[in-house]
Amino acid sequence: AMNEPVIAERPIDAHTALIKGDVDLVTLDQLHGRESASLVVVYPPGIALQVPGERYADDSAAVEYLRLFEEMDNRFPGFENEMQGIFPVREGDRLRYRTYVTKGQHDESSHEAHVREMHALHALHPLRP
């Protein structure tokens, strides 16, 4: 994958959309260009693949990684992986992974404004080691 997610909105805003139900539950095929409302974690190793507020890239490595697990869950029933933010839904004889994305999409100028805001917040409150 050449492109990885970009921060499209503040994580708290995307998470708030999830809490309010202002989200869509979509398949992996529908993620392109959408903004995550869920923290997506595969166990093991338990490292976040996608955080709320990130926009899924066209050729996202995270989505391809999830496709591998989706296929494995279909080939080897009973040995499904534990995940957070991914919801397997049976469609006929196959499991399809779904996840929550925000309903509202942001244009590029909105993204740039959020990035500037986040940089300004970081300058005011830098992370300390």
MIZARO-862070 format. One line per 10 residues: number of its first residue (from 1); their letters; for each residue x, y, z of N, C-alpha, C. Coordinates in steps of 0.2 Angstrom, whole numbers, padded with zeros to 4 digits, always signed. Example, Ala and Ser with C-alpha at 12.3 -4.5 7.8 and 13.67 -1.06 7.14 Angstrom:
<doros>
1> as> +0066,-0028,+0039,+0062,-0022,+0039,+0066,-0016,+0039; +0064,-0011,+0035,+0068,-0005,+0036,+0064,+0000,+0039;
</doros>
This chain:
<doros>
1> amnepviaer> +0004,-0006,+0000,+0000,+0000,+0000,+0004,+0006,+0000; +0003,+0011,-0004,+0006,+0017,-0005,+0004,+0022,+0000; -0003,+0022,+0001,-0006,+0028,+0005,-0008,+0025,+0012; -0007,+0028,+0017,-0010,+0027,+0023,-0015,+0032,+0026; -0018,+0031,+0031,-0024,+0035,+0033,-0021,+0042,+0035; -0025,+0047,+0033,-0024,+0054,+0036,-0029,+0056,+0041; -0027,+0060,+0045,-0032,+0063,+0050,-0037,+0067,+0047; -0043,+0065,+0047,-0048,+0069,+0043,-0052,+0073,+0048; -0053,+0071,+0054,-0056,+0075,+0060,-0053,+0073,+0066; -0054,+0077,+0071,-0052,+0075,+0078,-0055,+0068,+0080;
11> pidahtalik> -0051,+0064,+0083,-0053,+0058,+0086,-0059,+0058,+0090; -0060,+0063,+0094,-0065,+0064,+0099,-0072,+0066,+0095; -0071,+0069,+0089,-0077,+0071,+0085,-0080,+0064,+0082; -0075,+0060,+0079,-0077,+0054,+0076,-0080,+0049,+0081; -0077,+0049,+0087,-0080,+0045,+0093,-0087,+0047,+0095; -0088,+0054,+0095,-0094,+0056,+0097,-0099,+0055,+0092; -0098,+0055,+0086,-0102,+0053,+0080,-0105,+0045,+0082; -0100,+0041,+0084,-0102,+0034,+0085,-0106,+0034,+0091; -0105,+0037,+0096,-0109,+0037,+0102,-0116,+0040,+0100; -0117,+0045,+0096,-0123,+0048,+0094,-0127,+0044,+0089;
21> gdvdlvtldq> -0123,+0039,+0086,-0126,+0035,+0081,-0126,+0038,+0074; -0122,+0043,+0073,-0121,+0046,+0067,-0116,+0043,+0063; -0117,+0037,+0062,-0112,+0032,+0058,-0116,+0027,+0053; -0112,+0025,+0049,-0114,+0019,+0045,-0110,+0013,+0046; -0113,+0007,+0046,-0109,+0001,+0047,-0108,-0002,+0040; -0102,-0002,+0038,-0100,-0004,+0031,-0095,-0009,+0030; -0095,-0012,+0024,-0090,-0018,+0023,-0083,-0015,+0021; -0078,-0020,+0021,-0072,-0017,+0019,-0071,-0014,+0012; -0075,-0017,+0008,-0076,-0014,+0001,-0078,-0007,+0001; -0082,-0005,+0006,-0085,+0002,+0006,-0081,+0007,+0010;
31> lhgresaslv> -0075,+0005,+0012,-0071,+0010,+0017,-0067,+0015,+0013; -0065,+0015,+0007,-0061,+0020,+0003,-0064,+0027,+0004; -0060,+0031,+0007,-0062,+0038,+0007,-0067,+0040,+0013; -0069,+0034,+0017,-0073,+0036,+0023,-0069,+0037,+0029; -0072,+0040,+0034,-0068,+0041,+0040,-0070,+0036,+0046; -0065,+0033,+0049,-0066,+0028,+0054,-0070,+0032,+0060; -0075,+0028,+0063,-0078,+0030,+0069,-0076,+0026,+0075; -0073,+0020,+0073,-0071,+0015,+0078,-0063,+0014,+0078; -0061,+0013,+0084,-0054,+0010,+0085,-0054,+0003,+0082; -0049,+0002,+0078,-0049,-0005,+0075,-0043,-0008,+0077;
41> vvyppgialq> -0043,-0014,+0081,-0038,-0017,+0084,-0039,-0025,+0082; -0033,-0028,+0080,-0033,-0035,+0079,-0029,-0038,+0085; -0031,-0043,+0088,-0028,-0047,+0094,-0026,-0054,+0092; -0020,-0056,+0093,-0014,-0052,+0094,-0012,-0048,+0088; -0008,-0043,+0088,-0004,-0041,+0093,-0007,-0036,+0097; -0013,-0033,+0096,-0016,-0028,+0100,-0014,-0021,+0098; -0012,-0020,+0092,-0010,-0013,+0090,-0015,-0010,+0085; -0017,-0004,+0087,-0022,-0001,+0083,-0020,+0000,+0075; -0025,-0002,+0071,-0024,-0002,+0064,-0027,+0005,+0061; -0032,+0007,+0064,-0036,+0013,+0062,-0039,+0016,+0068;
51> vpgeryadds> -0038,+0023,+0069,-0041,+0026,+0075,-0047,+0031,+0072; -0051,+0032,+0077,-0057,+0037,+0075,-0054,+0043,+0072; -0057,+0045,+0067,-0055,+0052,+0063,-0051,+0051,+0058; -0048,+0045,+0057,-0043,+0044,+0051,-0047,+0042,+0045; -0045,+0044,+0039,-0049,+0043,+0033,-0045,+0037,+0030; -0049,+0032,+0028,-0046,+0026,+0024,-0043,+0028,+0018; -0037,+0026,+0016,-0034,+0027,+0010,-0036,+0022,+0005; -0035,+0024,-0002,-0037,+0020,-0007,-0034,+0013,-0007; -0028,+0013,-0005,-0024,+0006,-0005,-0022,+0005,+0002; -0026,+0006,+0007,-0024,+0005,+0014,-0021,-0002,+0015;
61> aaveylrlfe> -0015,-0002,+0018,-0012,-0008,+0021,-0017,-0011,+0027; -0020,-0007,+0030,-0024,-0009,+0036,-0030,-0013,+0033; -0033,-0010,+0028,-0039,-0014,+0025,-0037,-0020,+0022; -0031,-0021,+0018,-0028,-0027,+0016,-0027,-0032,+0021; -0024,-0030,+0027,-0023,-0034,+0032,-0029,-0037,+0035; -0035,-0033,+0036,-0041,-0035,+0038,-0044,-0040,+0033; -0043,-0039,+0026,-0045,-0044,+0021,-0042,-0051,+0022; -0036,-0051,+0024,-0033,-0057,+0025,-0036,-0061,+0031; -0038,-0058,+0036,-0041,-0061,+0042,-0048,-0063,+0040; -0052,-0059,+0036,-0058,-0060,+0034,-0058,-0067,+0030;
71> emdnrfpgfe> -0053,-0067,+0026,-0053,-0073,+0021,-0051,-0079,+0026; -0047,-0078,+0031,-0045,-0084,+0035,-0051,-0086,+0039; -0055,-0081,+0042,-0061,-0083,+0046,-0066,-0087,+0041; -0066,-0086,+0035,-0070,-0090,+0031,-0068,-0097,+0029; -0061,-0097,+0028,-0058,-0104,+0027,-0058,-0108,+0033; -0057,-0105,+0039,-0056,-0110,+0045,-0061,-0108,+0050; -0067,-0109,+0049,-0073,-0108,+0054,-0071,-0111,+0061; -0072,-0107,+0066,-0071,-0109,+0073,-0064,-0106,+0075; -0060,-0104,+0071,-0054,-0101,+0073,-0053,-0093,+0071; -0059,-0090,+0072,-0059,-0083,+0071,-0055,-0079,+0075;
81> nemqgifpvr> -0052,-0073,+0073,-0048,-0069,+0077,-0052,-0064,+0081; -0049,-0062,+0087,-0052,-0058,+0091,-0051,-0051,+0089; -0056,-0046,+0088,-0055,-0040,+0085,-0059,-0035,+0089; -0057,-0029,+0089,-0061,-0023,+0092,-0062,-0018,+0086; -0068,-0016,+0085,-0070,-0012,+0080,-0072,-0015,+0074; -0072,-0021,+0073,-0073,-0025,+0067,-0079,-0030,+0069; -0084,-0030,+0065,-0090,-0034,+0067,-0091,-0039,+0061; -0090,-0046,+0062,-0091,-0051,+0057,-0099,-0052,+0056; -0101,-0051,+0050,-0109,-0052,+0049,-0109,-0058,+0043; -0113,-0063,+0045,-0114,-0068,+0040,-0119,-0066,+0035;
91> egdrlryrty> -0116,-0067,+0029,-0120,-0066,+0023,-0120,-0072,+0019; -0126,-0076,+0019,-0126,-0082,+0016,-0121,-0087,+0019; -0116,-0090,+0015,-0111,-0094,+0018,-0105,-0091,+0020; -0104,-0084,+0019,-0098,-0081,+0021,-0099,-0076,+0027; -0093,-0075,+0030,-0093,-0069,+0035,-0090,-0063,+0031; -0093,-0057,+0032,-0091,-0051,+0030,-0089,-0046,+0035; -0083,-0044,+0035,-0081,-0039,+0041,-0085,-0032,+0039; -0087,-0029,+0045,-0090,-0023,+0044,-0087,-0018,+0050; -0087,-0012,+0049,-0085,-0007,+0054,-0088,-0001,+0053; -0088,+0003,+0058,-0092,+0010,+0058,-0088,+0015,+0056;
101> vtkgqhdess> -0091,+0019,+0051,-0088,+0025,+0049,-0093,+0031,+0050; -0090,+0037,+0050,-0094,+0043,+0051,-0099,+0044,+0045; -0105,+0047,+0046,-0109,+0049,+0040,-0107,+0055,+0037; -0104,+0060,+0040,-0102,+0066,+0037,-0095,+0065,+0034; -0094,+0067,+0028,-0088,+0067,+0025,-0085,+0074,+0025; -0078,+0075,+0025,-0075,+0081,+0025,-0071,+0082,+0019; -0072,+0088,+0016,-0068,+0090,+0010,-0060,+0091,+0013; -0056,+0092,+0008,-0049,+0093,+0009,-0048,+0099,+0013; -0051,+0105,+0012,-0050,+0111,+0015,-0052,+0110,+0023; -0057,+0106,+0024,-0059,+0104,+0031,-0053,+0100,+0034;
111> heahvremha> -0050,+0096,+0031,-0045,+0092,+0033,-0039,+0096,+0035; -0037,+0101,+0030,-0031,+0105,+0031,-0033,+0109,+0038; -0039,+0112,+0039,-0040,+0116,+0045,-0039,+0112,+0051; -0042,+0105,+0051,-0041,+0101,+0057,-0033,+0100,+0058; -0029,+0099,+0053,-0022,+0097,+0054,-0019,+0104,+0057; -0021,+0110,+0054,-0018,+0116,+0057,-0020,+0116,+0065; -0026,+0115,+0066,-0029,+0115,+0073,-0025,+0110,+0077; -0024,+0104,+0075,-0020,+0099,+0079,-0013,+0101,+0080; -0010,+0104,+0075,-0003,+0107,+0076,-0003,+0112,+0081; -0008,+0117,+0081,-0008,+0122,+0086,-0009,+0120,+0093;
121> lhalhplrp> -0013,+0115,+0094,-0014,+0112,+0100,-0008,+0108,+0103; -0005,+0105,+0098,+0002,+0101,+0100,+0007,+0107,+0102; +0007,+0112,+0099,+0012,+0117,+0101,+0010,+0120,+0108; +0004,+0121,+0109,+0002,+0123,+0116,+0003,+0118,+0121; +0002,+0112,+0120,+0002,+0106,+0125,+0006,+0101,+0122; +0013,+0101,+0121,+0017,+0096,+0118,+0017,+0090,+0122; +0018,+0084,+0119,+0018,+0078,+0123,+0025,+0078,+0126; +0025,+0075,+0132,+0031,+0075,+0136,+0033,+0068,+0137; +0039,+0067,+0137,+0042,+0060,+0137,+0041,+0057,+0144;
</doros>
